[in-house]
Amino acid sequence: MAEHPPFEGTDFQVRVWNALKEIPRGETRTYTEIAVQIGHPNSARAVANACAKNPYPPIVPCHRVVRRDGGLGGYSGVGGVETKRRLLSEEGVSITFTRSN
């Protein structure tokens, strides 16, 4: 995985971004799963907001985080959700959710 400069963000954001780096290629996690992983189980929306502020997509793989209902959620990297869909597809992740993707 490519390296990036040190993170500059809130403590919460940095915890989220570090958790994202642990998601293996070809796998996804939900915003809720990341919230639980970092010790803030009721903060799925805050996790989504931290993903949106990820300074190094796709090096820090926020594209691997999806909604609990299977929807893609957003993607702040170049190309938006279509790039997220492409990155996941390239990693072998099947996207089956179609409503509001």
N, CA, C and O atoms as a printed pandas DataFrame, in Angstrom:
     atom_number atom_name residue_name chain_id  residue_number  x_coord  y_coord  z_coord
0              1         N          MET        A               1    0.848   -1.179    0.000
1              2        CA          MET        A               1    0.000    0.000    0.000
2              3         C          MET        A               1    0.891    1.239    0.000
3              4         O          MET        A               1    1.908    1.278    0.693
4              5         N          ALA        A               2    0.513    2.233   -0.767
5              6        CA          ALA        A               2    1.268    3.473   -0.832
6              7         C          ALA        A               2    1.227    4.186    0.518
7              8         O          ALA        A               2    0.270    4.058    1.282
8              9         N          GLU        A               3    2.256    4.913    0.778
9             10        CA          GLU        A               3    2.320    5.676    2.016
10            11         C          GLU        A               3    1.704    7.047    1.805
11            12         O          GLU        A               3    1.481    7.475    0.673
12            13         N          HIS        A               4    1.437    7.719    2.891
13            14        CA          HIS        A               4    0.880    9.062    2.854
14            15         C          HIS        A               4    1.562    9.892    3.931
15            16         O          HIS        A               4    2.139    9.338    4.867
16            17         N          PRO        A               5    1.503   11.204    3.810
17            18        CA          PRO        A               5    2.042   12.054    4.878
18            19         C          PRO        A               5    1.252   11.826    6.173
19            20         O          PRO        A               5    0.191   11.204    6.137
20            21         N          PRO        A               6    1.746   12.314    7.302
21            22        CA          PRO        A               6    1.004   12.158    8.557
22            23         C          PRO        A               6   -0.396   12.774    8.437
23            24         O          PRO        A               6   -0.610   13.759    7.729
24            25         N          PHE        A               7   -1.327   12.160    9.148
25            26        CA          PHE        A               7   -2.698   12.683    9.157
26            27         C          PHE        A               7   -2.764   13.980    9.939
27            28         O          PHE        A               7   -2.090   14.152   10.955
28            29         N          GLU        A               8   -3.589   14.887    9.443
29            30        CA          GLU        A               8   -3.933   16.089   10.185
30            31         C          GLU        A               8   -5.445   16.126   10.268
31            32         O          GLU        A               8   -6.127   16.358    9.270
32            33         N          GLY        A               9   -5.961   15.898   11.456
33            34        CA          GLY        A               9   -7.401   15.887   11.691
34            35         C          GLY        A               9   -7.650   15.767   13.177
35            36         O          GLY        A               9   -6.718   15.771   13.980
36            37         N          THR        A              10   -8.919   15.661   13.534
37            38        CA          THR        A              10   -9.255   15.479   14.942
38            39         C          THR        A              10   -8.819   14.081   15.377
39            40         O          THR        A              10   -8.541   13.221   14.541
40            41         N          ASP        A              11   -8.763   13.863   16.677
41            42        CA          ASP        A              11   -8.419   12.533   17.183
42            43         C          ASP        A              11   -9.394   11.491   16.642
43            44         O          ASP        A              11   -8.984   10.395   16.257
44            45         N          PHE        A              12  -10.678   11.829   16.613
45            46        CA          PHE        A              12  -11.690   10.900   16.109
46            47         C          PHE        A              12  -11.430   10.572   14.642
47            48         O          PHE        A              12  -11.437    9.402   14.258
48            49         N          GLN        A              13  -11.203   11.592   13.823
49            50        CA          GLN        A              13  -10.935   11.362   12.402
50            51         C          GLN        A              13   -9.723   10.463   12.199
51            52         O          GLN        A              13   -9.761    9.538   11.388
52            53         N          VAL        A              14   -8.661   10.730   12.927
53            54        CA          VAL        A              14   -7.439    9.931   12.786
54            55         C          VAL        A              14   -7.708    8.481   13.171
55            56         O          VAL        A              14   -7.202    7.566   12.522
56            57         N          ARG        A              15   -8.500    8.263   14.222
57            58        CA          ARG        A              15   -8.846    6.885   14.612
58            59         C          ARG        A              15   -9.620    6.194   13.492
59            60         O          ARG        A              15   -9.369    5.028   13.186
60            61         N          VAL        A              16  -10.557    6.910   12.883
61            62        CA          VAL        A              16  -11.322    6.344   11.763
62            63         C          VAL        A              16  -10.376    6.027   10.612
63            64         O          VAL        A              16  -10.405    4.915   10.084
64            65         N          TRP        A              17   -9.548    6.970   10.216
65            66        CA          TRP        A              17   -8.658    6.768    9.066
66            67         C          TRP        A              17   -7.698    5.612    9.310
67            68         O          TRP        A              17   -7.400    4.852    8.389
68            69         N          ASN        A              18   -7.211    5.470   10.532
69            70        CA          ASN        A              18   -6.338    4.330   10.838
70            71         C          ASN        A              18   -7.107    3.014   10.756
71            72         O          ASN        A              18   -6.562    2.004   10.310
72            73         N          ALA        A              19   -8.370    3.020   11.183
73            74        CA          ALA        A              19   -9.195    1.809   11.077
74            75         C          ALA        A              19   -9.430    1.450    9.607
75            76         O          ALA        A              19   -9.472    0.270    9.260
76            77         N          LEU        A              20   -9.583    2.444    8.752
77            78        CA          LEU        A              20   -9.803    2.182    7.333
78            79         C          LEU        A              20   -8.611    1.452    6.724
79            80         O          LEU        A              20   -8.780    0.585    5.866
80            81         N          LYS        A              21   -7.422    1.798    7.162
81            82        CA          LYS        A              21   -6.207    1.178    6.626
82            83         C          LYS        A              21   -6.129   -0.309    6.962
83            84         O          LYS        A              21   -5.371   -1.047    6.333
84            85         N          GLU        A              22   -6.908   -0.754    7.948
85            86        CA          GLU        A              22   -6.905   -2.162    8.349
86            87         C          GLU        A              22   -7.870   -3.024    7.533
87            88         O          GLU        A              22   -7.836   -4.249    7.648
88            89         N          ILE        A              23   -8.721   -2.417    6.719
89            90        CA          ILE        A              23   -9.677   -3.190    5.927
90            91         C          ILE        A              23   -8.925   -3.818    4.751
91            92         O          ILE        A              23   -8.362   -3.100    3.924
92            93         N          PRO        A              24   -8.911   -5.141    4.672
93            94        CA          PRO        A              24   -8.181   -5.793    3.575
94            95         C          PRO        A              24   -8.793   -5.504    2.204
95            96         O          PRO        A              24   -9.998   -5.290    2.070
96            97         N          ARG        A              25   -7.947   -5.504    1.218
97            98        CA          ARG        A              25   -8.389   -5.369   -0.170
98            99         C          ARG        A              25   -9.428   -6.450   -0.454
99           100         O          ARG        A              25   -9.253   -7.606   -0.067
100          101         N          GLY        A              26  -10.511   -6.065   -1.133
101          102        CA          GLY        A              26  -11.552   -7.018   -1.488
102          103         C          GLY        A              26  -12.593   -7.234   -0.406
103          104         O          GLY        A              26  -13.495   -8.056   -0.568
104          105         N          GLU        A              27  -12.479   -6.503    0.701
105          106        CA          GLU        A              27  -13.460   -6.611    1.776
106          107         C          GLU        A              27  -14.060   -5.241    2.049
107          108         O          GLU        A              27  -13.480   -4.211    1.705
108          109         N          THR        A              28  -15.227   -5.248    2.671
109          110        CA          THR        A              28  -15.869   -3.998    3.076
110          111         C          THR        A              28  -16.228   -4.075    4.553
111          112         O          THR        A              28  -16.275   -5.151    5.148
112          113         N          ARG        A              29  -16.477   -2.923    5.115
113          114        CA          ARG        A              29  -17.005   -2.784    6.467
114          115         C          ARG        A              29  -18.111   -1.742    6.398
115          116         O          ARG        A              29  -18.136   -0.915    5.486
116          117         N          THR        A              30  -19.020   -1.781    7.357
117          118        CA          THR        A              30  -20.040   -0.739    7.420
118          119         C          THR        A              30  -19.537    0.408    8.291
119          120         O          THR        A              30  -18.591    0.260    9.064
120          121         N          TYR        A              31  -20.193    1.546    8.143
121          122        CA          TYR        A              31  -19.858    2.687    8.989
122          123         C          TYR        A              31  -20.044    2.300   10.461
123          124         O          TYR        A              31  -19.263    2.713   11.319
124          125         N          THR        A              32  -21.074    1.510   10.745
125          126        CA          THR        A              32  -21.325    1.059   12.112
126          127         C          THR        A              32  -20.209    0.154   12.609
127          128         O          THR        A              32  -19.778    0.281   13.755
128          129         N          GLU        A              33  -19.734   -0.757   11.768
129          130        CA          GLU        A              33  -18.642   -1.643   12.182
130          131         C          GLU        A              33  -17.382   -0.846   12.520
131          132         O          GLU        A              33  -16.683   -1.163   13.482
132          133         N          ILE        A              34  -17.101    0.167   11.746
133          134        CA          ILE        A              34  -15.927    1.007   12.043
134          135         C          ILE        A              34  -16.153    1.749   13.361
135          136         O          ILE        A              34  -15.235    1.863   14.173
136          137         N          ALA        A              35  -17.365    2.251   13.577
137          138        CA          ALA        A              35  -17.678    2.953   14.822
138          139         C          ALA        A              35  -17.442    2.037   16.028
139          140         O          ALA        A              35  -16.847    2.454   17.021
140          141         N          VAL        A              36  -17.908    0.799   15.936
141          142        CA          VAL        A              36  -17.701   -0.166   17.019
142          143         C          VAL        A              36  -16.213   -0.445   17.193
143          144         O          VAL        A              36  -15.714   -0.495   18.317
144          145         N          GLN        A              37  -15.510   -0.625   16.082
145          146        CA          GLN        A              37  -14.071   -0.939   16.135
146          147         C          GLN        A              37  -13.278    0.126   16.884
147          148         O          GLN        A              37  -12.346   -0.198   17.620
148          149         N          ILE        A              38  -13.638    1.384   16.702
149          150        CA          ILE        A              38  -12.871    2.454   17.343
150          151         C          ILE        A              38  -13.431    2.849   18.713
151          152         O          ILE        A              38  -12.968    3.810   19.327
152          153         N          GLY        A              39  -14.438    2.091   19.185
153          154        CA          GLY        A              39  -14.951    2.334   20.526
154          155         C          GLY        A              39  -16.043    3.367   20.635
155          156         O          GLY        A              39  -16.312    3.868   21.727
156          157         N          HIS        A              40  -16.683    3.700   19.517
157          158        CA          HIS        A              40  -17.787    4.670   19.494
158          159         C          HIS        A              40  -18.986    4.049   18.776
159          160         O          HIS        A              40  -19.328    4.472   17.672
160          161         N          PRO        A              41  -19.628    3.051   19.388
161          162        CA          PRO        A              41  -20.639    2.260   18.680
162          163         C          PRO        A              41  -21.857    3.033   18.181
163          164         O          PRO        A              41  -22.567    2.549   17.300
164          165         N          ASN        A              42  -22.111    4.205   18.716
165          166        CA          ASN        A              42  -23.272    4.993   18.282
166          167         C          ASN        A              42  -22.886    6.139   17.359
167          168         O          ASN        A              42  -23.639    7.101   17.211
168          169         N          SER        A              43  -21.720    6.039   16.740
169          170        CA          SER        A              43  -21.205    7.156   15.946
170          171         C          SER        A              43  -21.029    6.834   14.471
171          172         O          SER        A              43  -20.093    7.324   13.840
172          173         N          ALA        A              44  -21.909    6.022   13.919
173          174        CA          ALA        A              44  -21.791    5.663   12.495
174          175         C          ALA        A              44  -21.832    6.897   11.597
175          176         O          ALA        A              44  -21.082    6.980   10.624
176          177         N          ARG        A              45  -22.686    7.839   11.911
177          178        CA          ARG        A              45  -22.772    9.051   11.085
178          179         C          ARG        A              45  -21.486    9.863   11.171
179          180         O          ARG        A              45  -21.040   10.424   10.170
180          181         N          ALA        A              46  -20.894    9.930   12.345
181          182        CA          ALA        A              46  -19.619   10.644   12.504
182          183         C          ALA        A              46  -18.510    9.925   11.747
183          184         O          ALA        A              46  -17.615   10.569   11.200
184          185         N          VAL        A              47  -18.561    8.595   11.711
185          186        CA          VAL        A              47  -17.595    7.831   10.919
186          187         C          VAL        A              47  -17.751    8.189    9.448
187          188         O          VAL        A              47  -16.759    8.404    8.752
188          189         N          ALA        A              48  -18.994    8.255    8.969
189          190        CA          ALA        A              48  -19.234    8.629    7.570
190          191         C          ALA        A              48  -18.675   10.017    7.284
191          192         O          ALA        A              48  -18.086   10.245    6.227
192          193         N          ASN        A              49  -18.855   10.942    8.219
193          194        CA          ASN        A              49  -18.323   12.291    8.038
194          195         C          ASN        A              49  -16.798   12.285    8.014
195          196         O          ASN        A              49  -16.187   13.021    7.240
196          197         N          ALA        A              50  -16.180   11.457    8.859
197          198        CA          ALA        A              50  -14.717   11.357    8.858
198          199         C          ALA        A              50  -14.242   10.759    7.535
199          200         O          ALA        A              50  -13.231   11.198    6.987
200          201         N          CYS        A              51  -14.961    9.764    7.021
201          202        CA          CYS        A              51  -14.606    9.190    5.713
202          203         C          CYS        A              51  -14.660   10.267    4.630
203          204         O          CYS        A              51  -13.804   10.317    3.747
204          205         N          ALA        A              52  -15.665   11.117    4.709
205          206        CA          ALA        A              52  -15.816   12.186    3.717
206          207         C          ALA        A              52  -14.658   13.176    3.766
207          208         O          ALA        A              52  -14.385   13.857    2.777
208          209         N          LYS        A              53  -13.986   13.262    4.888
209          210        CA          LYS        A              53  -12.855   14.186    5.038
210          211         C          LYS        A              53  -11.508   13.490    4.885
211          212         O          LYS        A              53  -10.464   14.093    5.135
212          213         N          ASN        A              54  -11.527   12.230    4.478
213          214        CA          ASN        A              54  -10.290   11.467    4.271
214          215         C          ASN        A              54   -9.379   12.234    3.312
215          216         O          ASN        A              54   -9.760   12.484    2.169
216          217         N          PRO        A              55   -8.186   12.607    3.762
217          218        CA          PRO        A              55   -7.306   13.405    2.897
218          219         C          PRO        A              55   -6.561   12.585    1.847
219          220         O          PRO        A              55   -5.925   13.164    0.966
220          221         N          TYR        A              56   -6.622   11.246    1.914
221          222        CA          TYR        A              56   -5.818   10.431    1.013
222          223         C          TYR        A              56   -6.591    9.277    0.355
223          224         O          TYR        A              56   -6.123    8.139    0.373
224          225         N          PRO        A              57   -7.771    9.557   -0.226
225          226        CA          PRO        A              57   -8.423    8.458   -0.942
226          227         C          PRO        A              57   -7.694    8.217   -2.255
227          228         O          PRO        A              57   -7.207    9.196   -2.821
228          229         N          PRO        A              58   -7.576    7.058   -2.772
229          230        CA          PRO        A              58   -7.942    5.762   -2.206
230          231         C          PRO        A              58   -6.812    5.098   -1.427
231          232         O          PRO        A              58   -6.930    3.928   -1.061
232          233         N          ILE        A              59   -5.711    5.822   -1.164
233          234        CA          ILE        A              59   -4.611    5.232   -0.387
234          235         C          ILE        A              59   -5.126    4.784    0.979
235          236         O          ILE        A              59   -4.833    3.674    1.423
236          237         N          VAL        A              60   -5.885    5.641    1.636
237          238        CA          VAL        A              60   -6.604    5.260    2.849
238          239         C          VAL        A              60   -7.998    4.864    2.351
239          240         O          VAL        A              60   -8.788    5.728    1.970
240          241         N          PRO        A              61   -8.302    3.566    2.354
241          242        CA          PRO        A              61   -9.412    3.032    1.564
242          243         C          PRO        A              61  -10.811    3.268    2.126
243          244         O          PRO        A              61  -11.491    2.328    2.538
244          245         N          CYS        A              62  -11.229    4.524    2.139
245          246        CA          CYS        A              62  -12.589    4.816    2.585
246          247         C          CYS        A              62  -13.623    4.224    1.623
247          248         O          CYS        A              62  -14.790    4.075    1.985
248          249         N          HIS        A              63  -13.202    3.886    0.402
249          250        CA          HIS        A              63  -14.142    3.272   -0.551
250          251         C          HIS        A              63  -14.599    1.900   -0.081
251          252         O          HIS        A              63  -15.572    1.363   -0.610
252          253         N          ARG        A              64  -13.921    1.328    0.894
253          254        CA          ARG        A              64  -14.286   -0.006    1.412
254          255         C          ARG        A              64  -15.327    0.062    2.524
255          256         O          ARG        A              64  -15.667   -0.962    3.117
256          257         N          VAL        A              65  -15.831    1.251    2.809
257          258        CA          VAL        A              65  -16.853    1.401    3.850
258          259         C          VAL        A              65  -18.189    1.689    3.172
259          260         O          VAL        A              65  -18.309    2.595    2.347
260          261         N          VAL        A              66  -19.191    0.888    3.545
261          262        CA          VAL        A              66  -20.520    0.976    2.934
262          263         C          VAL        A              66  -21.576    1.123    4.022
263          264         O          VAL        A              66  -21.304    0.975    5.214
264          265         N          ARG        A              67  -22.779    1.418    3.571
265          266        CA          ARG        A              67  -23.892    1.557    4.517
266          267         C          ARG        A              67  -24.337    0.194    5.027
267          268         O          ARG        A              67  -24.102   -0.830    4.385
268          269         N          ARG        A              68  -24.966    0.193    6.159
269          270        CA          ARG        A              68  -25.453   -1.040    6.779
270          271         C          ARG        A              68  -26.471   -1.751    5.890
271          272         O          ARG        A              68  -26.557   -2.979    5.909
272          273         N          ASP        A              69  -27.243   -0.988    5.112
273          274        CA          ASP        A              69  -28.254   -1.605    4.240
274          275         C          ASP        A              69  -27.664   -2.087    2.916
275          276         O          ASP        A              69  -28.401   -2.536    2.038
276          277         N          GLY        A              70  -26.356   -1.999    2.768
277          278        CA          GLY        A              70  -25.694   -2.459    1.554
278          279         C          GLY        A              70  -25.453   -1.370    0.527
279          280         O          GLY        A              70  -24.769   -1.598   -0.470
280          281         N          GLY        A              71  -26.008   -0.189    0.759
281          282        CA          GLY        A              71  -25.776    0.923   -0.158
282          283         C          GLY        A              71  -24.341    1.401   -0.076
283          284         O          GLY        A              71  -23.663    1.211    0.933
284          285         N          LEU        A              72  -23.893    2.018   -1.141
285          286        CA          LEU        A              72  -22.503    2.459   -1.189
286          287         C          LEU        A              72  -22.197    3.610   -0.251
287          288         O          LEU        A              72  -21.069    3.718    0.230
288          289         N          GLY        A              73  -23.154    4.464    0.021
289          290        CA          GLY        A              73  -22.845    5.685    0.754
290          291         C          GLY        A              73  -22.155    6.640   -0.193
291          292         O          GLY        A              73  -22.331    6.538   -1.407
292          293         N          GLY        A              74  -21.383    7.555    0.328
293          294        CA          GLY        A              74  -20.711    8.533   -0.517
294          295         C          GLY        A              74  -19.257    8.183   -0.754
295          296         O          GLY        A              74  -18.738    7.184   -0.258
296          297         N          TYR        A              75  -18.617    9.049   -1.536
297          298        CA          TYR        A              75  -17.175    8.928   -1.771
298          299         C          TYR        A              75  -16.657   10.304   -2.135
299          300         O          TYR        A              75  -17.109   10.906   -3.110
300          301         N          SER        A              76  -15.708   10.806   -1.352
301          302        CA          SER        A              76  -15.212   12.164   -1.551
302          303         C          SER        A              76  -14.038   12.234   -2.519
303          304         O          SER        A              76  -13.580   13.325   -2.858
304          305         N          GLY        A              77  -13.547   11.082   -2.964
305          306        CA          GLY        A              77  -12.444   11.075   -3.917
306          307         C          GLY        A              77  -12.899   11.530   -5.294
307          308         O          GLY        A              77  -14.093   11.688   -5.548
308          309         N          VAL        A              78  -11.940   11.737   -6.170
309          310        CA          VAL        A              78  -12.223   12.160   -7.544
310          311         C          VAL        A              78  -13.169   11.152   -8.195
311          312         O          VAL        A              78  -12.934    9.946   -8.135
312          313         N          GLY        A              79  -14.222   11.645   -8.807
313          314        CA          GLY        A              79  -15.168   10.783   -9.502
314          315         C          GLY        A              79  -16.346   10.338   -8.656
315          316         O          GLY        A              79  -17.269    9.705   -9.169
316          317         N          GLY        A              80  -16.331   10.657   -7.371
317          318        CA          GLY        A              80  -17.463   10.365   -6.506
318          319         C          GLY        A              80  -17.809    8.884   -6.415
319          320         O          GLY        A              80  -16.933    8.021   -6.469
320          321         N          VAL        A              81  -19.089    8.609   -6.276
321          322        CA          VAL        A              81  -19.575    7.244   -6.043
322          323         C          VAL        A              81  -19.232    6.307   -7.199
323          324         O          VAL        A              81  -19.015    5.115   -6.981
324          325         N          GLU        A              82  -19.182    6.825   -8.415
325          326        CA          GLU        A              82  -18.815    5.943   -9.543
326          327         C          GLU        A              82  -17.389    5.418   -9.386
327          328         O          GLU        A              82  -17.106    4.272   -9.734
328          329         N          THR        A              83  -16.496    6.252   -8.864
329          330        CA          THR        A              83  -15.132    5.794   -8.595
330          331         C          THR        A              83  -15.136    4.763   -7.484
331          332         O          THR        A              83  -14.414    3.769   -7.557
332          333         N          LYS        A              84  -15.951    4.993   -6.443
333          334        CA          LYS        A              84  -16.061    4.024   -5.349
334          335         C          LYS        A              84  -16.533    2.682   -5.897
335          336         O          LYS        A              84  -15.976    1.638   -5.555
336          337         N          ARG        A              85  -17.542    2.707   -6.734
337          338        CA          ARG        A              85  -18.078    1.487   -7.341
338          339         C          ARG        A              85  -16.989    0.776   -8.165
339          340         O          ARG        A              85  -16.843   -0.444   -8.087
340          341         N          ARG        A              86  -16.233    1.546   -8.947
341          342        CA          ARG        A              86  -15.173    0.972   -9.783
342          343         C          ARG        A              86  -14.062    0.367   -8.937
343          344         O          ARG        A              86  -13.607   -0.743   -9.214
344          345         N          LEU        A              87  -13.619    1.090   -7.904
345          346        CA          LEU        A              87  -12.552    0.583   -7.033
346          347         C          LEU        A              87  -12.966   -0.729   -6.374
347          348         O          LEU        A              87  -12.183   -1.677   -6.321
348          349         N          LEU        A              88  -14.193   -0.780   -5.875
349          350        CA          LEU        A              88  -14.671   -2.010   -5.245
350          351         C          LEU        A              88  -14.753   -3.145   -6.258
351          352         O          LEU        A              88  -14.381   -4.280   -5.959
352          353         N          SER        A              89  -15.236   -2.838   -7.448
353          354        CA          SER        A              89  -15.327   -3.858   -8.492
354          355         C          SER        A              89  -13.944   -4.395   -8.847
355          356         O          SER        A              89  -13.772   -5.602   -9.019
356          357         N          GLU        A              90  -12.960   -3.505   -8.957
357          358        CA          GLU        A              90  -11.592   -3.918   -9.263
358          359         C          GLU        A              90  -10.999   -4.806   -8.174
359          360         O          GLU        A              90  -10.101   -5.606   -8.435
360          361         N          GLU        A              91  -11.509   -4.659   -6.947
361          362        CA          GLU        A              91  -11.044   -5.479   -5.831
362          363         C          GLU        A              91  -11.857   -6.766   -5.695
363          364         O          GLU        A              91  -11.608   -7.570   -4.796
364          365         N          GLY        A              92  -12.827   -6.958   -6.588
365          366        CA          GLY        A              92  -13.626   -8.177   -6.554
366          367         C          GLY        A              92  -14.834   -8.129   -5.650
367          368         O          GLY        A              92  -15.435   -9.163   -5.357
368          369         N          VAL        A              93  -15.197   -6.943   -5.204
369          370        CA          VAL        A              93  -16.371   -6.795   -4.348
370          371         C          VAL        A              93  -17.599   -6.653   -5.233
371          372         O          VAL        A              93  -17.663   -5.772   -6.091
372          373         N          SER        A              94  -18.569   -7.528   -5.017
373          374        CA          SER        A              94  -19.818   -7.488   -5.776
374          375         C          SER        A              94  -20.779   -6.524   -5.118
375          376         O          SER        A              94  -21.081   -6.639   -3.930
376          377         N          ILE        A              95  -21.253   -5.579   -5.896
377          378        CA          ILE        A              95  -22.216   -4.602   -5.398
378          379         C          ILE        A              95  -23.582   -5.004   -5.934
379          380         O          ILE        A              95  -23.824   -4.967   -7.141
380          381         N          THR        A              96  -24.478   -5.391   -5.020
381          382        CA          THR        A              96  -25.795   -5.845   -5.454
382          383         C          THR        A              96  -26.897   -4.866   -5.109
383          384         O          THR        A              96  -27.983   -4.940   -5.685
384          385         N          PHE        A              97  -26.650   -3.957   -4.191
385          386        CA          PHE        A              97  -27.659   -2.972   -3.793
386          387         C          PHE        A              97  -27.830   -1.974   -4.916
387          388         O          PHE        A              97  -26.842   -1.447   -5.426
388          389         N          THR        A              98  -29.057   -1.703   -5.310
389          390        CA          THR        A              98  -29.262   -0.782   -6.431
390          391         C          THR        A              98  -30.003    0.482   -6.039
391          392         O          THR        A              98  -29.754    1.524   -6.646
392          393         N          ARG        A              99  -30.894    0.454   -5.068
393          394        CA          ARG        A              99  -31.681    1.633   -4.693
394          395         C          ARG        A              99  -30.765    2.683   -4.078
395          396         O          ARG        A              99  -29.999    2.375   -3.165
396          397         N          SER        A             100  -30.831    3.905   -4.561
397          398        CA          SER        A             100  -30.096    5.077   -4.091
398          399         C          SER        A             100  -28.589    4.870   -4.027
399          400         O          SER        A             100  -27.920    5.449   -3.170
400          401         N          ASN        A             101  -28.061    4.069   -4.905
401          402        CA          ASN        A             101  -26.601    3.938   -5.036
402          403         C          ASN        A             101  -26.131    5.000   -5.953
403          404         O          ASN        A             101  -24.934    5.097   -6.223
